[in-house]
Amino acid sequence: MKKELTIFDNPENAKKVRIILYVLCALLFLGDVFVHKHGHFGWDEWFGFFAIYGFVCCVGLVLAAKHWLRTLTKRDEDYYD
C-alpha cells in the first residue's frame, strides 16, 4: 500500500509554514506596544514580559522533563520480561 503524502512532506512547504510562524510570533511580540496593561506587579507591565516569560517556562519544562523526570520514569530494558 502506497503512503499518502501530505503538504508537509515537501520540505519547501514545511519551510514556508515555519517562516509564517516566525513572522506571526514577531508581529504578536511587537504588537505588545499597542496594548495597555494593568499589571499587579511592576515587571508584568514591561514590554514583551509575557512572551519572554512563556518562552522561558516552556524551555524550563522541556529541560525538567528531559533531565529530572526521565530518571523517575526510565526503566531497564528487561523490565517487562
C-alpha positions as CSV (number, residue, x, y, z in Angstrom):
1,M,0.0,0.0,0.0
2,K,1.4,3.4,-1.0
3,K,1.7,6.0,1.7
4,E,-0.4,9.1,1.1
5,L,1.7,12.3,1.1
6,T,0.6,15.4,2.9
7,I,1.5,19.0,2.2
8,F,4.1,19.0,5.0
9,D,6.1,16.1,3.4
10,N,7.5,18.6,1.0
11,P,10.5,20.4,2.7
12,E,9.7,23.7,0.9
13,N,6.1,23.8,2.3
14,A,7.4,23.0,5.8
15,K,9.9,25.9,5.5
16,K,7.1,28.2,4.4
17,V,5.0,27.3,7.4
18,R,8.0,27.8,9.7
19,I,8.6,31.3,8.3
20,I,5.0,32.2,8.6
21,L,5.1,31.0,12.3
22,Y,8.2,33.1,13.0
23,V,6.6,36.2,11.4
24,L,3.4,35.8,13.3
25,C,5.3,35.4,16.6
26,A,7.4,38.6,15.8
27,L,4.2,40.5,15.0
28,L,2.5,39.5,18.2
29,F,5.6,40.4,20.2
30,L,5.8,43.8,18.5
31,G,2.0,44.2,19.0
32,D,2.6,44.4,22.7
33,V,3.4,48.1,22.2
34,F,-0.2,48.9,21.4
35,V,-1.8,47.0,24.4
36,H,-2.2,48.9,27.6
37,K,-1.6,46.5,30.5
38,H,-2.8,46.8,34.1
39,G,-0.3,44.7,36.0
40,H,-0.3,43.8,39.6
41,F,3.4,44.0,39.9
42,G,5.9,46.3,38.2
43,W,7.5,43.7,35.9
44,D,4.4,42.4,34.3
45,E,4.0,45.8,32.6
46,W,7.3,45.5,30.8
47,F,7.5,45.2,27.0
48,G,7.2,41.6,26.0
49,F,7.2,40.3,29.5
50,F,4.6,37.5,28.9
51,A,6.2,36.4,25.7
52,I,9.6,36.1,27.3
53,Y,8.1,34.5,30.5
54,G,6.2,31.9,28.4
55,F,9.3,31.1,26.4
56,V,11.5,30.6,29.5
57,C,8.8,28.5,31.2
58,C,8.4,26.3,28.1
59,V,12.2,25.7,27.9
60,G,12.3,25.0,31.6
61,L,9.6,22.4,31.3
62,V,11.3,20.7,28.4
63,L,14.6,20.6,30.3
64,A,13.0,19.4,33.5
65,A,11.2,16.6,31.7
66,K,14.4,15.6,29.9
67,H,16.8,15.6,32.8
68,W,14.8,15.1,36.1
69,L,11.6,13.4,35.2
70,R,13.3,10.9,32.9
71,T,15.2,9.5,35.8
72,L,12.0,8.8,37.6
73,T,10.2,7.1,34.7
74,K,13.0,5.3,32.9
75,R,13.1,1.5,33.3
76,D,15.6,-1.1,32.5
77,E,15.5,-2.8,29.1
78,D,14.3,-6.1,30.6
79,Y,11.7,-4.5,33.0
80,Y,8.7,-6.1,31.4
81,D,10.3,-9.5,30.8
